[in-house]
Amino acid sequence: MGKISELEKKQARLELAMLKGQKQKPFKLPMQAARTLRQKKKLPTHIVTQYLGQDGNMRFKLTPIVSGNIIVINNKAHKLNPKDICRFGKQSWYIHREISRKPVSNQDYEEVRKKGDDTDSDVVLIKAVLGAIMKPKKELKKNAIIWIIVVAAIAILGLIFFGGGGA
């Protein structure tokens, strides 16, 4: 239930911003990443790596390529594969976890699907849940309006037929 309420809050903020005519701020790279990417231009034998440490910290590092397809970060070897490059605009880098030799990418799509960890069906499920939560409020408004119209019509008809003679 916690994730659904967070999504509802985010959706409400976005709708409010849209009503006010505000645009969402564009994403900017962290300063550390921008600085490392600028340094990369000077060193063509190096590659920018977003390193996800076991301590939960994320660091952008400029690492040398060893023997064509291996990089070494903190005395740990990691593989390189051109298909695993992540891009943001014109910039590109690898994302490596400290505990894994392979970069983080979408290359293991079939394995993730087999495990059942894919998010393909989550979007439909979340929309269905949000729709189920939102619909009762809308139906209440429509039903309330219909009941008010019916009561007003009965009151007007009652006045016409039973109470209109002021003689």
Buried (B, 14 or more C-beta within 10 A) or exposed (E): EEEEEEBBEEEEEEEEEEEEEEEEEEEEBEEEBEEBBEEBEEEEEBBBBBBBBEEEEEEBBBBEBEEEEEBEBEEEEBBBEEEBBBEEEEBBBBBBBBEEEBBBBEEEEEEEEEEEEEEEEEEEEBEEBBEEEEEEEEEEEEEEEEEEEEEEEEEEEEEEEEEEEEE
